Amino acid sequence: MIRLWGQASRTMSTSNYGNVSKLKKLFLSGVDAVKPKSLFEGCKNSTSKMNQSLNHDHKRYHVVGFGKAVLGMAVQLEQLLGSRLRSGCISIPLGTSDKFAGDVDFTLSPNTTIEVIECARNNLPDDRSLMAAGKIKQIAHSMTKDDILCVLVSGGGSALLCLPKAPITLAEKLQMIKFLSTAGASIDELNYVRIALSDVKGGQLALEAKHAYRVYSYVISDIVADPVELIASGPTVIPDGVDVNGRAKKILKKYRLWDELPNCAAEIIERARTKEDRISLDNNELFLLGSNAVAVSCIAQKAQDQGLKCIVLSKMLEGNVVELSTMYVELAVTLYNYKKGLFSENVLTDKLGTNLTKLKSIDIELEEFVRNVVASRTESLLIVGAGEPTVCVSGSGKGGRNQELALRFSYGIRNHENVFDSDVCFLSAGTDGIDGPTDVAGAIGGAFVAREYEESFSSEGKLFIENNDSYRFYEAFKEGQYFVKTGHTGTNVMDIHLLLIDS
């Protein structure tokens, strides 16, 4: 079980402390549910296709992998395969082994045949990412009809398996991806560009292993709607019916980067993919082990066990944190005012309808949402959202999308003076434990956060929002107690948002 950093300040009200603690524990229960051990748990005694994939007794198994969850996944696969595992190489984030030292669920056997390469500090590819990708590609290329290649894939894999098409350099590719990310490009958009410029992504790793008896991919999703061709940029999934290069060009033009590309990159993207790039592979099979649906389901069950009325809003939240924070503020105010008897069920329906139209995808019909809210009028209500928003960086501060979302929520709800500030509490955190280039998973939001900051410093904290400096806001007071700080969790299924309206 992950332990949360930071103790509650004596000046925090009992109500605030209880709600903050409650949300942090619920978040951690969701993270634990998508740890590799939990996701592999049922495999040993299962009759599923996935179990069958690990029972070709007369074949040699080899394991490669890349992603934030891959060390734990490799440990589970090593235990399942035993002596049939002949070789392997995994690429994982820098510092992972030290973080999980002594944890049996993240410790390979002393005589393991799997080489571990740590790289990509702050999720940015580096020379060791290139080395890892080269070794993994070579293992795939060496497969024969007597070999089975097991490919472990999870979020963060794009940076950990980086092999640009020659003559594009790592520095050139990195500059393009950093520019797109800062401009607010979605993970889907980033990955289409990565695929177009890569020698291993977009099914090309599977093509290297075309002589293998089987190629089995085990995937933990970190992308909205679980598009397997884009998770870690889909090294074993050939995009079906998609003009990857054409789409990459449109994305680069959208963000005004096309005319700034190195000539070699533009030429590669303009070049049509070869016939081989588009073939299907009969020896290739993929298993989706887990996604944010698993984490959300666990959180909902835990909340209900604690006597909270729980509504899952959406597992596919996207969009900019500016708009998303406004939606959450309006939703919180609507639910709070209804629970306090300030308007009728009909008004509730109208207001919720207006709130929810701002979301592209929700998991619940309006009528059912209203029924659940009405039924919980005297109970505490938990709204659960999940997905991967984006943030446009215009300031010079330090932070991540989760911290900024929580901070924007805090000042947004603070503007509604009729909302008693201990009754509404919000958590936004990444399940990988890392939010942007920081050492935290996310943060807590609420009017009490803004109020306590102002009481501590006799000034408003809104300037931190304008400078994209949410990390320094939360770091500045109360010893960082409103951080959600877990360290690297060993998994990744995007972000979780928890909105608690206390009774």
N, C-alpha and C positions, 0 to 999 in steps of 0.2 A: 504493500500500500504506500502510495506517495504521501509524504508529509508536506504540509503547507508551511511556508516560511512566514515568520512574523507573528508576533503576539498582539492581542488587542490592547489598545491603550486604555488606561483607567478612565480617561475622559470620555470614551465612547459610551453612549447610553446603552443600558441593558438590552433594549429593543433592537437597536442597530447592531450590537454585537451578535445577538442571537440570529438575526436575519443574514448577516454577512457570513457567519459560521455555517449556517444551514445551506446557503447557496454554494459555498466552497466545497462542502462535503458532498453535495449532490453532483457537482461538476466532477469531482474525483471519482465518484462511483461510475460515472459514464466513461471516464478515461480507463479505469480498471477493466471495464467490460470489453474494451477493444484492444487490450494488451495481447500480444501474440499467443501467450499460453492459453488465455481464455478462448481465443478464436480457433486454436488447434485442438482444444480440449476433447471435442467429440469425435475427432478423426480416428483415434486408435480402435474404437469399437464400432465404427460406422460401416455400413454397407454401401455408402455413397460412392459416386465416381471418383471423388477426391481420394477416398481411402484406397480405391483400386489403383489409382495412379502411383501409389507408393508400394505396391505389392507385385512388381515384376521381378520375381526372385532371381531370374537368370540373366539379368541385365546389370550393367555398371551404372551407378548414379553419380551425377555431378551437380553441384549447387553453385549458382551465381546469384547475386542479389545487389540491390541498390535502393536506399531509402532510409528514412528515420526509424522505421519499425523492423528493419531487416536483421539486426543482430538477434533479437528475440525470436524472429521467425526461423533463422538459421539454427538456433539452439534446439527448437522444437523439431525441425526436420532431421537434424543430426541424431536426435534420440529415436526418432521413428525409423530411420534407415539403417542405423547401426553400421555393421561392417560392409554393407553394400555401397556405402558412400565412399567414392574413390578420390575425389578432388573437388576443389571449389575456390571461389574468390568472392568476397562481398565488399562493397563500398559503402561506408557508413559515415555519419557526421563526426567531425573532429571532436575528441573528448568523450565519445560514447562509452568506450571501454572503462575509462576512469570513473565515469558517472555511475556505472552499474557494477563496479568491482565488488565481488563478494555476493552478488545477487545470482542465485543459481539459475533463474529464468533467463538471464542474459549472459551466461558464461558457457562458452564452448568447452568441450572436453580437453584435457591437457595434451592429448595426442591427436588433436583435430587435424583433418586434411584440408580444412577451409582456411585460406589466407584472408586476413582481415586488413583492409586498407582504410584508414581514416583520413578524411579530406573535407574540402568545401566549407571552410569556416563561414559562419553567417549565411549559409545556403548559397554561397557563390562558388562556382567551379574554379579549380586551380590546377596546377601541374600534376598533383597527385590524382585528381579526378580523371585527367587524361590517361595517366598510367593505369589506373583501375579499369577504365573503359577498354584500354588496349588489351589488358590481360583477360578480361571477361569476353571480349570479342574473340580472342585466340582460343579460349576454352570452347566456345560455341563452334568455332570453325573446325576444331579437332574431333568433333563427334562422329561416330560411326553407327552402323545398324545395331551394334551391341551396347550402345550408350543411351542413357536417358538424361536430359538436361532439365533440372528444376530451376526455375527462375523466380526469385523472390522480389516482389515489387511493392513499394509503398511511397507515400508522399515524400518529396524531397529528392526523389530519384533522378530528376532531370539534371540537377547540379552535380550529383554524385556519379553519373554516367555521362560524361561529356567528351565527345569526340567529333569536333567540327569537320565538315568536308574540306579537304585540301582545295585551295591554299588558304582558306580562312584560318586566321589565328585565334587562339583562345581569347586574347585581349580584345580582338574585334568582335567576337561573338558576345563576350561578356558586356562590352559597351552597349551593344544593341539591346540586350535583354534588360540591363539596368535602366536604360532610357525608357523602354516600354513599361517597365514596372513602376517607375516614378511617375509616368504619365497616366497611370491608372488602368493599364491594360489588365484584363481578367486572366486567370490562370489558363483558360482555354486558348485565349489569343496568344499568350506567351508560348504555350506548348506547340501550337501550329507553326510558329516561327522557328522554334527549336527543332522540330521535326524536319522542316525544309532545309535546315543548315547542318544536319547531323548525319554521321555515318553509322549510327547504331539505333537511333530512335525510329518511330513509325514502322515497326515490323522488321527493321533491318537486322536486328540481333537474331531473330528467328530465322531469317534467310541464311545467316551464317551457319546456323545449326540444321540446315535442311537435310543433312545426311544422318541425323540422329534417329534412333528408333522412335522416340517421343520427345517433345518439348512441352513441359507442363509449367504453366505460370500460376503462381499463388499471389493474389493481389489484395492489398488493403487500400480502399479508395480514399482519396483526399480531395475529390472534385465533385461539385454539385451534379447530381443525377447519375453519378458513377459511369461516365463514358470511358470504358476500359482502354480505348485507343488513345486517350489523352493522359491517363494516370502515369506519372513519370515519363510522359511523352510516348507511351506505348511501344517500347522496344520489341515486344513480341506480337503486336497487333497491327496488321496491315490495314490502314484506313479503307473502309469499304465505300466505294462510290464517292469519294471526296477528292477533289483537286487540291491537295495539300499546298502545293507551291502557289497556285492561284489564290488560295485563301491567305497564305502568308503575305503575299504581295499586297492584298487589300488591307490587311491589318497594318502593315508598315506604312502604307499611304494614309490610312485613317489617322495615325499618330504622327504624320508628317516626317517620317524617318526614311522613306524610300529614296529620296534624292540625296540623302546623306550617307547611304551605304557605300562600303568599299566596292569597287567594280567587280571583284571576284564574287562577292556575296550576291550582288544583283544578277550576275550571269548564272549562278547556280540556281537561284530561284526562278529565273526565266526559263531554264532548261526543263523540258518535260521529263517526267520520271520514266525510267525504262520499263519494258514489258515485265522483266523479272520482279521489279519493285511492286507490281500490281497482282502477282499471282497469289493464290491461296495455298496454304500449307496443310496437307492432310495429317501431318504428324504433330500438329500444334493444338493444344487445348488449354483453356484458362479457367481458373476457379476464383471467384470473388469471395474472399474470406470474410470481409467485414467492411462496414461503412458507418457513416454517422447514424444510420437507422438503428444500429445495435446500441450505440451510446445513448441515443435519445430514448429508446425503449427502456433501457435500464434506469435512467434518470426518472422517467415517468412512473415506473413501478415503485422506485424508492420513495418518491414524493407522495404517492398515494398511500404507501405503507405508513408514512409519517402524518397522515391525516390532511394532506394538502389536496385540493382539487387541482388537477393538472390538465392543461390543454396544450397539445402539440400544434404549434402554429405552422411551421414549415421546416423541412429538412433541406430546402433548396434556396436559401436566402443568398441573394447576390446584390450588386449595386454599390454605390458609393456610400461611405459611412455617414456623410452629411445627410443624405435623404433617409437612410436607415435609422439614424438616431432620432430624426424628427418623427418618423413613423412610430418608433417605440415610445417616445414621449407622449404623442397623441393617444396611443393605445392605453398607456398607463393612466393618463388623466381620465379617459373615458371609463375605464373599468373602476377606477377609484371613486369617481363621482356617482356612478350607478350604485356601487356598494354602499355609499353614504346616503343613498336615497334622494339624490339631487335631480334625477330625472327618471322617466318611465321606461318600460321595456321597449316601447316603440321607438323612443329616442335612442335608446341603446342600440337597437337594430340599425337605425339610420347612421349613427356615428361609426359603428363597427364596419358597416358596409363601405363607408368612405375611407376608413383606415386601411382595410384589406385590399382595396383596389390599387393601392400603391405597391403591392407585392406581385411579382410575376407568377409566383406559385405558392399556394397554401395547401396544407394537408387536411383541412377541415372546411366543410360547407358553412356558410354564414348562419343558416338556421340552427345547425348543431352547435356552433360556437355560442350563439345567443342562449340556447337552452342550457348549456353547461355553465355559463356565467350566471344566469338566473338561479340555477340550482345551487350555486356556491355563494349566494349573496351574504351569508353569515359565516362563510369559511374563508380561510386564506387561499389565495388563488395563485398558481404558478403557471406562467406562460413559457413554453420551451421553443426556441428557434435554433436552427443550425444551418451552416452554409459557409460561404467564403466571400465576404464583401471585399471591396477595394478601397484604397485611399489615394487621393491625389496629393502628392507632396509638393508644397510650394514654399514651405518654411525651411529653416536650417536646424530644427530641433531634433530630438531623439524620441522615438516611440514606435508604435505599431498600430495596426488597424483596431485591435481589440481595446487597447488602452484609450485610443482616441474616441472610439465609439462610447466607451463608458464615461469618458470625460464630457463629451458632447451631451450625453444623456443627463449627466449631473446638472449642467447649467441650463439645459432645456427644461427639466422638471422643476428646477429652482425658480424659474419664471412664473410658475403657477402657484401662487402664494396660498391658495385654498387647499393644496395638497399637503397634509401633515408629513413632514419629511422623514419620519421613522417608519411610515406605512408603506413606502415604495422603495424597493431595493433591486438593483440590476447587476448582473455579472456577464461579462464578455471575456472569453478566454479561448486560446487555441489548444487543441488536444495534444499537440506535440510538445507543449510546454514552452514554446518560443514564439514571441510576438515581435515581428520585425527584427531589427538588429539589437535586440535586448535580451536580458536574462530572465524575463518574466513571461508567463503565459497570457496575462491580461490584467484586468482590473475590475474593481467594484464601482458602480455608479449609483447616484442618488442625490437628492437635494441636500442631504446631510453631509455629503462629501464636499460640495461647494461651500456650504455654510461653515463647516469646521475649518476649511482652508482659510476663508475670509477672517474667521475669528483668530486664527493662528498668526496671520500675516497682515491683517488690516488692509487687504487689497484683494481685488478680484483675480481669479485664475484664468479668465478668458483669453488673456494674451498667450497662454500656453497652447490653446487650441489653434490660434492664428499662426503660430510658429511650428505647428506639428511637433510639439514638445511635451506630449502627454506623460512620457516616462519621468521627466524631471518634475512635473507637477506632483505626481504620486510619490516620488522619491523624497520630495521636499518636506513633507510633514507627517506626523504620527508614525515615524520610523517605517514608512512604507507599508503600513498595515492594510491599506486598501489595494495593494498589489495582489494578484493571484500568481503566486510564485511556486512552481513545482520542480523546476529544472527539467531537463530533457526527459520525457515520459517513456520513450521507447515505442511510441506508436504515433499515428497521425490520421485523424478523420475530420479535418477542418476545424471550424470554430463552433462553440456552443454559447448560446445566449439564454440566460435565465432571468425572467422578470417576475418578481414576487410582489403581489399586492396583499398586504397583511390585513387580516380581518379586524 
